[in-house]
Amino acid sequence: MYSFPVMGLLEIVLLACLFYYVFLFFRGTRSAQVLTGLILVMLVLFVGTRALHLEVLNWLLRRLSVYLAAAFLIIFQPEIRRALAELGKQHVFVAPESNKNTVDKIVQAVVLLAERRIGALIAIEGEIGTRSVQETGTKLDSRVEASLLATVFFPHTPLHDGGVIIRADRIVAAGCLFPLTQRSDMSKALGMRHRAAIGLTEETDAVVVVVSEETGTISVGFRGRLSQDLDADRLRRFLTRILAKGRKQKSSWDRAREQLDLTPGGIARSEHMARQEDADAVD
C-alpha cells in the first residue's frame, strides 16, 4: 500500500540526479548551446502548431520527436566520442627510465631520416587508444629500435607510406592510415603527412612526429597543433616533457568535460594551456 509512493519518490530522485549530472556535463559547452537551441525550436513548434490547430504538423512533430535521440547522437558524435574516451581511458605512459630510452631511439631514427630526407610519420600513443587506426595497417610487436624505425620508412619498402604507432616501448603497428584533419585554415605548404599528424592528434592525445620528405624538417603534432622546424635537442625535450608529464591527476569526469568545453572561453583556456605546455616542452 505504501510501496508505490516510495518507489515513485525514488524514481523522481533518480531522474532528477540523472538530469542534474547531464546538465553539469554539458553546461558551458557548445553542445549545451546547440541542445538548448534544439529544445527551444521544438517547444516553439509544438506550442505554435497546437495553438494554431495545425493538427497535421503537430502529428508530424510528435512522430519526429521519436528520432531526436538518434539526431542527438549524430549531431554531438565528435564531442560524445571524445568525452567517452576520456571517461574510459587508462594511464599507459611508461616509467620515466623507459620513456627516456624510447625517446632517445625515436629521436635517433628521426634525425637519421631527416638528414636523408626520408618522409616519416610516427605516433606515440597516449592514454586514448588507437586500435581503429592500427587495424588499417600491419600489426607488429617489436621493441622500439632506431634501426627498425628507419628501415620501416626506407623508400620502396612495403610499409613506408603509412604511419607507425608506438605504445609504451613497443612498435604495435606500421603502414597505418591516420585520419586527415578537416581544418580549412591549414597552410597549403603542408603535405598529407602533416595533415594526418594533426588529424590523429585532434581525435586522440597521441604525440605525432613528422619528417618532411621534401625539406627534411622535423615537426611534432599534439592536441591538434603542429610545432615545426625542431632540431634533435628540441624534439628530445618536447617528447620527454610530454610523455613524462602525462596528464594531471584529474577525475575522468573533469577530463571529459574539458573535451566538451568548446565555448570561446574554453577554447581560449585550452589554447593558453597548450601554448604554455609547448613552450615548457620545447624551451
N, C-alpha and C positions, 0 to 999 in steps of 0.2 A: 504493500500500500504506500509506503514511504520511499520505496526504492526509485520510483520514477522521478520525483523532484531532485533527488540526489544525483542520479545519473544525468538528468538534464542540466543541472548546475555544473557537473564535471565536464560535459561536452562544451558548455559555454566557455568555461575556463580554458579548456584545451584549444578551442578555436580562437579565443582571444589571444592566448600566448602565441599561436601559430601566426596570426595576422600581425601581432606586435613584432615578432622577430623577422618576418618578411619585410615589414616596414623598415626596421633597423638595417636590414641587409641592403636594401635598395635606396635608402634615404641619402640624398645628396649626390646621386649618380645620374648619368644620362638615362639609364634605364628607368629610374623613377620618374623623370620628366616625360619620357615617351609613354610610360604606363599611365601616368596621370592624364596626359592628352587623350589617350585611347578611351579611358573611362569617362572623361568629360564628353567626348564626342558621342559615345554610346548612350550616355544619360540624356543628352540633348535630343538625340534621335528618338529614343524611346518616349520621352515626355512629349516631344513635338508631334510624333505620329499618333500618340494616344489622345492628346488634346485636340488635334485636328481631325480625329476619327479617320485616320488613314489606315484602315484595317489591313489592307494587303501589305503595305510597307511594314507595319508593326508585326505582322505574322512572319515576314521575311527576316526581320531583325531578331526575333525570338529564335528562329531556326539557325541563323548565322552565329548567334551567341554560343552555340554548342562548340563551334570551331575556334573560339577565342583562345583556348588553351594551346591548340596547335599553332595558331598565329603567334602567340606569346613566345613559344619555343623557337620559332623561325626568326622572329624579329630580334630577339635577345640572345641568339645562339652563340655569338662570339664571347659576350660577357659571361653567360652562364657556363660555357666551356672552361674559360679561364678561372672562374670562381670555383667550380667544382674541382679543377686540377689543384688549386691552392688548398682546398679543404682536405683533399685526399693524399697529397704528396708526402713523401718521406724524405728524411735527410740522407743523402747518399754521397756527400762530399767526403773524400778520403782523408786520412790523417795528414797532418802538416808535412811529415817527413816524406810520405809517399807523394804528396802533392808536389813538393819541390823537385823530386826526381822526375816525375811525369812532366812537369813544366819545362825542365831543362831539356828533356828529349824532344818535346814538341818544338821548342824554340830552335834547337839544333837542326831539326828537319826543315822547319820553315825558312830559316836563314839559308840553308843549302838550296832549297827550291827557289828562293827569291834571287839568289846570285845567278842561277841558271835560267831565270825567267820561265819557270815551270809553274803553271797555274795549280792552285791547291785550295781546298775547302775543307776545313777541319772544325767539327763541332764538339765541344766538351760539354757533355750533358750535366745539367744541374739537378734540381730536385724534381722537376717535372719531366716525366718520361718521354721518350721519342720513339716508342715502339712502332707507331704507324709509319714513321719516316724510315726506320730501319727495314721495314718489310719491303720497301721499294728497291733495296739494294741487296747485297750479298752478306749474309750473317758470318761474322768472324768471332773468334775468342782468343785474341793474342795480346800479350803484354805490349805496352807502348814502347816502341823502339824507333829511334830516329831513322835508321836504315830502312825499316819496314814502311814507315810513313812516306819516305822519299820514293821508295820503289813503287808504292801504290799509285802515285801521281806521275810517274815517269811516262812520257808520251808513248802512245800506241799500246799501253797495257790495257787489259780488259776493263779495269775499274777506274781508270784515271779521269773519266769525265764526270763522275759523281762526287759526292762528299763522303767524308769519313766521320764516324761518330765514335767518340771516346767516352766511356763511363768509368769513373774512378781511374784505375791504371790499366784498363783493358780497352783494346780496339774491338768494338762489338759489331760494327758493320762498315762496309765500304761500297762505293758506287751508288750511294743513295741520292734520291731526288728530293731536294729541300723545297719547301713551299716558297714561291716568289712573293715579295711584297707587292701590294696593290697601290702603294702610295704614288701620287701623281707629281709630288714635288721633288722626286729624285733627280739627281744630275744625269744628263744624257751621257756623260762620260763613264758612268758606272756600268759594268757589264753584268752578265747573268749571275756570275758567282757572288758579286756584291749584293745583288737583289735577293738572291737565295739566302745569303747570310742574314740580311735584315728580316726577311720573311720568317725564318726559323726563330729568330730572337723576338719577334713580335708574338709568336704563339707559345713559346716556352721561355725558360730562364737560362737556356744554354748560352755559352760563350762560343762565338764562331770566329775562327781565324781564316783570313782570305789572303792568298798570294795572287797578284795580278799577273797574268800571262804576258800582257803587253808591256808593262813597265817594271815588273818585279817588285812593286811596292807591297808592303805588308799592312793589312787593315784588320781591325777587330770589331765585330758586331756584338752588341749587348743591349738588351732592353729596347730593341728596335732602333738603336742609334749606331752609327758607324764612326769609328776613330781611324783615321787614315795616316799613312806615311810614318809608321812606327819602325824604330830600329830594334835590334835584338834586346838591348837593355830595357827599353821602354815596354816592349812586348812581355819580357820576363816579369817586370814589376807589375804590369797590368794583370796578367794571368795569376801570379802569385797572390796579389791582393784580393782579387775577386774570388778565387777558389778557396783561399784560406779563410776569408771573411764569411763566405756563405751568406746566410740570412740571419738577421737579428732574431732573437727568440721572441717572436710574436705568436699569438694564437692563430690557428688556421682560419678562424672566423675573421680576424682583423686582416690577415693577408688576402683573403678572398674579397673583402670589401674594398681593399686598396686596388685590386684588379678592376673593380667595377666603378671606381671613382673617376669618371671621365668628364666631370664638370670643369669649367675654366680654372677654378681654384685647385681642384685635384690634379689637373694636368700641370699647372704651374708648380705645384709641390713636387710632383713626380719628376718634372724636368730639372728642377733645382737639385733634388736628391741625386738624380742621375749625373748631372754635371759635376756635383761635388764628389761623387764616388769615382767618376772618371778621372778627375783631377788628382784625387788622392792616390789612385792606382798608377797613373802614368808618371806623376812627379817623383 
